[in-house]
Amino acid sequence: MYEQIINFDEINCESSEIPGITFKVLSGVPEKGPSVAIYYFAPRATIPAHFHSVANETAYVLDGDFVENGKAFGPGTVLFGPAGAVHGPHYSEKGCTILFALSRELDFNVSDLNPAS
């Protein structure tokens, strides 16, 4: 039996500190431990290049166009980022929905490094 069942429509959508990015936390408390959340990118909303020092991140593109470091990915794409790896910038030309899962607590560290270098 499942330990928790939620109705997605009953979860509040929260604003991030980044304009045009909102999210719904499906499981966990991101600042305290592992979590799963759905992120919505408005058209042209951008998350800068960054890394998570302790959490591995998995991203699954649900809809729209998710642009990672200049390359566009569509629905069904899964991206993996180990702790400490710089990734991004992330943005969307037309808007997108992404499921993000973090293996540990969220820490967001903006990076001046280009992940493609």
Residue pairs with C-beta under 8 A, 6 or more apart in sequence:
4 27
6 26
8 24
8 26
11 24
11 25
11 26
12 24
13 22
13 23
13 24
13 40
14 22
14 23
14 24
14 25
15 21
15 22
16 22
16 23
16 39
18 45
18 46
18 47
19 45
20 41
20 42
20 43
20 44
20 45
20 46
21 39
21 40
21 41
21 42
21 45
21 47
22 39
22 40
23 37
23 38
23 39
23 40
24 37
24 38
25 35
25 36
25 37
26 36
26 37
26 38
27 34
27 35
27 36
28 34
28 35
28 36
28 102
29 35
30 37
30 102
30 105
30 106
31 105
31 106
32 105
33 104
33 105
34 55
34 101
34 102
34 103
34 104
34 105
35 101
35 102
35 106
36 99
36 100
36 101
36 102
37 99
37 100
38 62
38 97
38 98
38 99
38 100
39 97
39 98
39 99
39 100
40 95
40 96
40 97
41 64
41 66
41 90
41 91
41 92
41 95
41 96
41 97
41 98
42 92
42 95
43 92
43 93
43 94
43 95
44 91
44 92
44 93
45 91
45 92
45 95
46 89
46 90
46 91
47 88
47 89
47 90
47 91
48 88
48 89
48 110
48 111
49 69
49 86
49 87
49 88
49 89
49 110
49 111
49 112
49 113
49 114
49 115
50 86
50 87
50 88
50 108
50 109
50 110
50 111
51 81
51 83
51 84
51 85
51 86
51 87
51 109
51 111
52 81
52 83
52 84
52 102
52 106
52 107
52 108
52 109
53 83
53 84
53 107
53 109
54 83
54 104
54 105
54 107
55 83
55 102
55 103
55 104
55 105
55 106
55 107
56 80
56 81
56 82
56 83
56 102
56 103
56 104
57 80
57 81
57 87
57 100
57 101
57 102
57 103
58 78
58 79
58 80
58 81
58 100
58 101
59 66
59 78
59 79
59 80
59 81
59 98
59 99
59 100
59 101
60 77
60 78
60 79
60 98
60 99
60 101
61 73
61 74
61 75
61 76
61 77
61 78
61 79
61 96
61 97
61 98
62 75
62 96
62 97
62 98
62 99
63 75
63 96
63 97
64 74
64 75
64 92
64 94
64 95
64 96
64 97
65 72
65 73
65 74
65 92
65 93
65 94
65 96
66 72
66 73
66 74
66 77
66 90
66 92
66 96
66 98
67 73
67 90
67 91
67 92
67 93
68 79
68 87
68 88
68 90
69 87
69 88
69 89
69 114
69 115
69 116
70 116
72 93
73 79
79 87
81 87
83 103
83 104
85 115
86 111
86 113
86 114
86 115
87 115
88 115
